[in-house]
Amino acid sequence: MNPIEQAVVWLNDPLNWTNPGGVLDRLGEHLYISAAAVALGCLIAWPVGLWLGHAGRGGGAVVLISNLTLAIPTIALLTILPLTFLGFGKPPVIIALAIFAVPPLLANAYTGVRQVDPETREAARGMGLSGGQVLRRVELPLAVPFLAAGFRTAAVQVIATAALASFVNGGGLGQIISAGFGLGMSVGGGQILAGGLLVALLAVLVEGILALVERAVTPRPLRRTRGRAARRQAMPTGRA
């Protein structure tokens, strides 16, 4: 059988799903480390991005932090962090993935606050609201669609990258792929392909769910504005 047929057979074997260390166990691990990493990234990036956006400064710092974070290969962090006091397992994986999640979360939080209409901000201050109240009651609610967009991007990226957790015994669906490589391509090729398909399908599923959530939290006028902008970008310019 070729690897595709082997993958179909492997996925159709109930024992590969229900046995200890099977798909269901690995899926639970994958979702856990991904959710923990994104949550940790939110705790770090959102407060910083919202405050810098409210203060109206630090845009260069946001870009610098995002670029530096993206420049660090995740696989490098996964190999370095286990050599610290964290050891091998899930903690270094969660921290490494959280660092990877910071750029979209930070950038969208900052942009969301800066996109608030200055007149709306000034009107709130004219009503006697303090700086913190303006941030909580005006800027933060209006920035929610941007926060959702950043969360969506970070979550999908983390889920796709979490397959690397198997390099440091961190669990997740990547363990299925690494176990297949251990068997050799002739025997484990189907398992490798099946593991890759599971990771891809999970990322696509989460992308679809979070796209619906992002749409739900985006006010209708803003949806129409974004839709018109997208249509204008898709239209031909008319030049020969």
Secondary structure as GFF3:
##gff-version 3
##sequence-region A 1 240
A	DSSP	alpha_helix	3	11	.	.	.	ID=ss1
A	DSSP	alpha_helix	15	18	.	.	.	ID=ss2
A	DSSP	alpha_helix	23	55	.	.	.	ID=ss3
A	DSSP	alpha_helix	59	71	.	.	.	ID=ss4
A	DSSP	alpha_helix	74	80	.	.	.	ID=ss5
A	DSSP	three_ten_helix	81	83	.	.	.	ID=ss6
A	DSSP	alpha_helix	90	114	.	.	.	ID=ss7
A	DSSP	alpha_helix	118	126	.	.	.	ID=ss8
A	DSSP	alpha_helix	131	134	.	.	.	ID=ss9
A	DSSP	pi_helix	135	139	.	.	.	ID=ss10
A	DSSP	alpha_helix	140	161	.	.	.	ID=ss11
A	DSSP	three_ten_helix	162	168	.	.	.	ID=ss12
A	DSSP	alpha_helix	174	183	.	.	.	ID=ss13
A	DSSP	alpha_helix	185	217	.	.	.	ID=ss14
A	DSSP	alpha_helix	220	234	.	.	.	ID=ss15
###
